[in-house]
């Protein structure tokens, strides 16, 4: 089961007040319904490929309005050939649309969200829950980057949904796709806030657990990479310093160096693997800072370069 399916499985079991049920139904109708206009009647078909969501839609309408509802099952002939579940209303369709504030003088189903239909915050949350159930998806946080989106065919409703999401300060964005529009979130903190808003608390905890583990793993990897880079740098510098010292020793002898440089050179030959800071602490008779050690090695390097003819 995908992570998005887990969230939806949790959402379909949420109980709420009837005002919230109406908001949830309204969102699903705007996003997943088709209206057929006959000579003397209207037929409303609400479609979904998820049998649990179909059951949720049936229960919401039945408990809220007690309308007569038909359920049809068809085979989707595209791609995976999943079943398509259709919740069909043939009676009191106009009454339902008016009650849900979905109709206007220009359209049977208006894609403008009227403020009076979502006056309460609980209803706004329920509307977003319905929108996610209808056409929402989220990447599995264990396998990919963080991304939550809600797809829309209608540009007006997509813009309205964007405003509704950002009513909760989530900084959502909208982008046009070839066959529609999506409202999306990419920040992990905002995605968890959205899940809390729509009531997916169990999924939120799982998402946060995965996020914490991923962030910790990334932090450890960064530290390891940093330490590895520093170690490689230390080894490279040490190899170069030993080469310079051996060149001077073989051609001139270390006696040509001052006492300070000779002690440093002998300590490096004895401890080729230690850092500059550790070298400064190992020099007999004194403790030298890292910059002081580096300065003396520069003097040794200059002498070695003169022997190589680089200067």
Beta strands, then each sheet from edge to edge (+ up, - down):
strand 1: 33-37
strand 2: 42-48
strand 3: 70-75
strand 4: 83-89
strand 5: 136-138
strand 6: 148-152
strand 7: 173-177
strand 8: 180-185
sheet 1: 1+ 2- 4+ 3-
sheet 2: 5+ 6- 8+ 7-
end
